[in-house]
């Protein structure tokens, strides 16, 4: 009887000990959706995952177009002498990847460490200075026309409001010329012909066609 009570007491003690040292239930960490610093952090990661990101100073001129989870196209010159078109492909958008790391409590504080966890397949081709200049000229002309059209729509938007485009491709466009102008914008494809708001989308499509011509098709 004494032996039975002793075994029972030991069993109860071990159960209590197991409950005491058991790890607490895991809790999800906050999402990046409501974090105001997400854009800056993601921008740092993108710059770090690009080829030659360790070159001091970075690109002299760069235009980048992100097409959701499909690809990222970049026009850049690092030194004003060599001009490149780059295409980066990935299975998920950068935000989705970073957000998954965040909610699983694995997102590093340092963007340098996070960049090492991002898998992007890069292709690079050199283009002529004339081609780069033409693309740059058409881009800035398109950007200027877009802003001019925005001013023309000022009164109409105040009176009638704006518009919402559902289920359409969205493009994130960024321009930087080494400390002078840094411009970022998001454009949506409306699918409407003769839509003046689609000038930037048309420029993006031309860049996509060029990329398809310059890079071999992947099976």
N, C-alpha and C positions, 0 to 999 in steps of 0.2 A: 504494500500500500504506500509506504514511504517512497519507494523507488518510482511508483507510478506518478505520485505527486511531483517528485523532482523532475521527471521527464516532462510533465505537463507544464511546470513552471519554466523550464528551459525553452520549451517550444514557444510559449507565450512571450518570453523575453526576446527570442530571436525574431519573432514576428514584429514586435514593437521596435526592435533595432532596425529591421529592414524598412519599416515605415519611416523611421527617423532619418535614415541616410538616403532614402529614395530621392532622386532629383525631382524638382518641381515640374509641373507640366509646362511644356514649351509654349511660348507666347510669340505671336507674329510681330515683327518690328513694323514701324510706320511705313506706309507707301511713300513713293516720291511724288505722287500726284499733287499733294498739297504743299510741297516744299518749294519755296520761292528761289532756292539756290540750285535747283535741279538743272536749269538751262546752263548755268555757268559751269557746273560740274561736268555735265555731258559734253559741253564744248571743249573742256580741258582733255577729256578722255579721247574725243575724236582727233584732236591735234596729236595726241600721243600715239594713237594706233596708225596714223598715216606713215607711209614710208619716209625715211629721212627726217623723222620728227625730232631727232636729236641734234640737227644742225642749228647752231646758234643764230638767232634772229628770225628764223622761219621764212616763209615765202615773201617775196616782194609784192606780188599781186596774186590773189587767189579768188576764184569763184567756185563755190561748191553747190551742188544740187542733191538733196536727199529725197529719195522716192520711197518713203515708208520702209518696208522690210525688204524691198527688192534690191536696191543698189544705191551707191553714192558716186556721183561723178564730180571730178575736180579738175579745173583748169588752173595751172599755177606756173610761176617761174620763181625759182629760188634765188637766182642771181642776176636776172635780166638778160641772160645769155642763152640759157637752156629753157625751152618751153615744153610743158608736158600736159598730157591728158591722162588722168587716172580713173580707174573704175574699181570700186570696192563692193564686193557682194557678201551678203550675210543672210542667215536664215531668219533672223528676227531684227526688229528695229533696235537701235541702241537703247532707247528708253525702256523697252520691254526687258532687255537683258539686265540693265542696271536696276530696274524696279524689282525683278525677280531676286536679285542679290540683296536688295534692301529689305523686302518683306521676309526673307529667310535669314535676316540678321548677318549677312555675309558681305555687305557692301563696305569696302575699305574706305577709310577716311581720305587716303591719298589717291588721287586720280591716276598716279603713276602705277600703283599696284592694281587698280581696277582695269587699266588698259591691258595688262598682261593676261587678264581673264576674258578678253573680248577676242573672238575668232573672226577675222575678216580676211577674205581672199582679195589681194590687190593685183591689178594689172596696170602696167604703165607703158605709155608710148610717147615718143618725142614728136612734137609737131613743129612746123616752121614758125619763125617769128611773125611772118606776114599773116599766117592763119590765126595765130594767137591774137594779133592786133585786130584782125577783122572780127573775131568772136567777142573781144573785149569792147570794141566800138559798138557792135550791134547790141550787146548786153546793156551798156550804159544808155544807149539811145532808147532801148525798150523801157528801161527803168525810168528815164526822164518822161517818156510819153505816158507811162502808167501814172506817175504823180500828177502830170498835167490833166489827165482824164479824171483823176480823183478830185481835183479842184473844180472841174466843170460839173461834176456830180454833186457838189456841195449843197446847192439849193434843193435839188431833187430829193436827196437823202433826208434833209431836214424836214421836208414836207411829207414825203411818202414813205420814208424809212428805207432800210436796206433790203437784203435778200438772204436766203439760206439755201445752200446747195447740199443736197443729201447724196450720200453714197457715191462720191466722186473722188478720183485720185487727188492726193494732196502733195504738194511739193514744198520742201523747206529750202530756201535759197539764201546763201550768205556771200557777201562780197567784202574783201578786205584788201587795202593797198598800203600796208605797212605803216600804220599810225595816222594816216590822214582820214580816210573814211572807213567805217565799219558798218555795214548795212545788212540786216536780216529781215526776211519777209516770208510769209506763207501764202501760197497761191493755190486755188482749187480749179480743177478743170470742169467747166460748165457743160461742155459738149454742144454749145450753141455756135452756129456760124455767124460771122460778122459781129462777134462780141468783143468790144474794145478792151474789156477787162481781161481778155485771154492772150494779150500780146506776150506776156512773160511765159505763159504756157507754150505758146508757139515757139519761142526761143528755146525753151527746155526740150521740146520735141526735136528741134534741129540738132541740139547737142546729143541727144540720145541716138539719133540716126548716125551722126558722126562716130559715136562710140561703137555702135554696131558694125560700122565699116572698118574701124581701126583695130578692133579686137576680134580675134577668131571666135567663132561660135563655140560654146561649151556644150558638150553632150550631157 
